C-alpha cells in the first residue's frame, strides 16, 4: 500500500506539473478532474476479486450477486466523487506580507454554483492542507498556511483540490495554479544594535510627529528598564527588545544607511539589520529615511512608509514584477 501511494504521488507529480498561473476564475470541468482508488479502494477491489474467484470455483450464485452488488457500489462511489468536484470555481484572494521564516497565509475563494451540498472537500499545497465543505450556492474563503524561507515574491504554486466522498474508496482530484503571490520581507536581525542617532534636517529644525517631542532614540534593553519604555511594537513584530530614550534637546530624522553598516556584513545580513531598524523606528514613532544603493526613500513616518521600505528591502536585487 505504501509503495502504491508513493507511485501514485510521483506519477501525479510528473504528469500534472504546475504550469503558469491560470486566469481567474478557475472552473473545474470534466477534462481536468482525475480519479484513482484510495488505499481503502485498493483493498476493497482486492477483496472483490478474491470473492469473484471463489464464486467461480464453487459456482456460488449468491457470491456472484454480492460481488456485482458491491462492485456497483464502487462504481457509484466513483461517480459521486467526480460530481462532488465538477463545476466548482476557485478564485485567488489575498496574501498579506510576512517576514522570512513566518508562515504565509494564502486565501482562496471556492464557490459552489450548484444547489446541492459539496461535503468532504480538501484543499492542499506543499506543506499545507485544509478540509471544508460547501453549502448550495455558497462561496467561502479557504486559507492555506505555507512556510516562507526566503525574501521576495513567494508564489502559491500548485494546489490540489480533492475529495474522497462518499465512501472513501475513490479519490477525485484536480490540480490548480492560482495567480496568487505573497511578499516575504527579510527576517529582522535578532538583537540588532540600537537605531542610529538622529541627525538634523536641512532646516535645522527637529522632524517630529505628534506625541514624540521628547523622544531621542532607541537603545538595547536592560533588565532594570521600566516596561513602559520598552518598544513593544518592535517586539511584537519580531524585532529586538529595545528601550526608548527621551531627551528634550535632540532632534532630526534617523537615516538608515546601507553604506554605514559594517563592511563584514553580507547582503542578506545588511537587509536583516535594516529591516529590524525599520520595524523599530516605526514602533517608536520615529521619522526615518532608508538609504540603499539603488536610491533613498524618505524621510517619512507611518505604517505606509514602513511597508514601502520593507518592500524595497524584500525586493532588493530581485525583479520587482511578480512571477518573475
Secondary structure, 3 states (H helix, E strand, C coil): CHHHHHHHHHHHHHHCCCCCCECCCEECCHHHCEEEECHHHHHHHHHHHHHHHHHHHHCCHHHHHHHHHHHHHHHHHHHHHHHHHCCEEEEECCCCCEECCCEEEEEEEEEECCCCCEEEEEEEECCEEEEEEECCCCEEEEEEEEECCCCEEEECCCEEEEECCCCCCEEEEEEECECCEEEEECCCCCCCCCCCCCECCCCCCCCCCCCCCCEEEEEECCCCCCHHHECHHHHHCCCCCEEEEECCCCCCEEEEEHHHCCCCCCHHHHHHHHHHHHHHHHHCCCCEEEEECCEEEEEECCHHHHHHHHHHHHCCCCCCCCCC
